[in-house]
């Protein structure tokens, strides 16, 4: 604790004020070091997607990160995310294949279309920038089926991988 080197009598109001001020400063420094405020609520990487395009973006980020478990939080059925409800039973295999088709591509969400007669289904169209090993480049439009899965938010339920092109040559054979 800091000591003041003033020559005031011990009963002086200045000594009391200095000690109170020192304690108050010590308290403020301790409070600041400990955070001193309410915790900030932040959504984690597996937080439910609140929009169809957010579900696709979260899924594609998990693809880019090669995180099959996180992919399973944004892909599934009307019952919920595959990683949570464990359906379909072979979801890890399916996601591994899906990841091999989609990895290494930058993407853009270009359109969201409602599915007729359903407020809980959307088709999100994504442009994938693809490149063959020989350098040939192309853009593939891939539709993602997205559903609202109750408390789990929006999740991807289907992807037309045929539209993405084969993993080894996504742009097809170069014309001769």
Secondary structure, 3 states (H helix, E strand, C coil): CCCCCCCCCCCCHHHHHHHHHHHHHHHHHHHHHCCCCCCCCCCCCCCCECCHHHHHHHHHHHHHCCCHHHHHHCEEECCEEHHHHCCCCCHHHHHHHHHHHHCCCEEEEEEEEECCCCCCEEEEEEEEEEECCCCCEEEEEEEEEEEECHHHEEEEEEECHHHHCCCCCCCCCCCC
